Amino acid sequence: MPAKTIIEPFRIKSVEPIRWTTRVQREQLLEAAYYNLFLLPAEDVLIDLLTDSGTGAMSTHQWAAIMEGDESYAGSRSFDHFKNSIQDIFGYRHVIPTHQGRAAERILFGVACKKGDVVPNNTHFDTTRANIEFVGAEAVDLVIEEGKHPASTHPFKGNMDVAALESLIERVGRERIPLVMLTVTNNSGGGQPVSMENVRQVSTVCRRHSIPLYFDACRFAENAWFIKLREKGYELKTPKEVAQEMFRYGDGCTMSAKKDGMANIGGFLCTNNDLLAQQEKDLLILTEGYPTYGGLAGRDLEAIAVGVQESLEEDYLRYRIASTAYLGNHIASQGVPIVQPPGGHAIYLDARAFLPHIPPDQFPGVALACELYLEGGIRSVEIGALMFANAAKMDLVRLAIPRRVYTQSHIDYVVEVILEVWKNRGNIPGMKLTYEAPFLRHFTAHLEPARVAVAG
């Protein structure tokens, strides 16, 4: 096999048709959706890169496991399979299933946080920040300086600034910090990984101050693969061994199994704290379900139990990271500004550099995402001023690639569309907001073109 050829490490056994639309149709559809790609009907999207969350294709082993699902309300054997698989990788004493990652966040912060608390992270994602702020606490981002600059090529741009963490603890006081989080990989910062050395350093600070360290572990397998590729001393370790070591430095995690759990729904919350676990289970019963199903069917628990293990397979990870880099490197070679180096689950376009004529208050990320849809029916997502308001340090457009769904020819088409938009970028107008919700406004916001751009 030619060393430079990327092939999918699977064969396709079932296919789903996708529908072509015309430019005129897409203009009408986008206007009807108030220029918010979340509000578009999925059937009117050709290549859907809105998210990699729950949009992947499950394997034959997962589908086979689904048929073994035990739907008993309490104490099902599917929960035992689920728990054993999670503990094999993550190692934490308590495994609490939830219907997805944000439910795990809500329960964790609802129990561990109170008004006036401060929760540091390398970079909080949207639901993490929203759940922290909902209880009256403050979400603080402490990513390293290189992580704030899209063109920087630091191999671990997701790292937390350890000195800044120490300074924050000294400034606000340990009693106001119920926990520290590390997001692996750092989604809001361009899908960039966190090094094992940084995990160790953050863990050391947390232990010195008796502060629990939690992982947002949505893309833990991809982070483990980057450590294996880029960090000295891990070349010969398996991704599973890397992940197991990483989680030993923490006290718990939240996880959306819709990412590196390789499932269409589900998540979990883990902790080593017996008292906290009981409080979390009490809240779980109130809002999610009994602790051995947590809002999931037994078949979903089975799919996750298989999927988290499959996400650590080297053939899969090699293909996953290489195919994402293939997209990023092709467009970057033509001058398109992206977050460098390419991340694991997505390519992030630097919308401010792509559309320098559009000021941040006119949402350049939204404008660029809309144009990608108009040009080629591609749906992406803005990660910037609309999603994070004043907390936004960058305006990015994320092209998240669903797991095991699209082939290389689909990605070649995405490259062609991006390059066409790049060629005509001076004609893209900014956007203005006409409606927003109080939390997570990007999901339901209404926008409209702000003006006609003038090429310059």
Secondary structure, 3 states (H helix, E strand, C coil): CCCCCCCCCCCCCCCCCCCCCCHHHHHHHHHHCCCCHHHCCHHHCCEECCCCCCCCCCCHHHHHHHCCCCCCCCCCHHHHHHHHHHHHHHCCCEEEEECCHHHHHHHHHHHHCCCCCEEEECCCCHHHHHHHHHCCCEEEECECHHHHCCCCCCCCCCCECHHHHHHHHHHHCHHHCCCEEEECCEHHHCCECCCHHHHHHHHHHHHHCCCCEEEECCCHHHHHHHHHHHCCCCCCCCHHHHHHHHHHCCCEEEEECCCCCCCCCCEEEEECCHHHHHHHHHHHHHHCCCCCCCCCCHHHHHHHHHHHHHCCCHHHHHHHHHHHHHHHHHHHCCCCCECCCCCCCEEEEEHHHHCCCCCHHHCHHHHHHHHHHHHHCEECEEECHHHHHHHCCCCEEEEECCCCCCCHHHHHHHHHHHHHHHHCHHHCCCEEEEECCCCCHHHCCEEEECCCCCCC
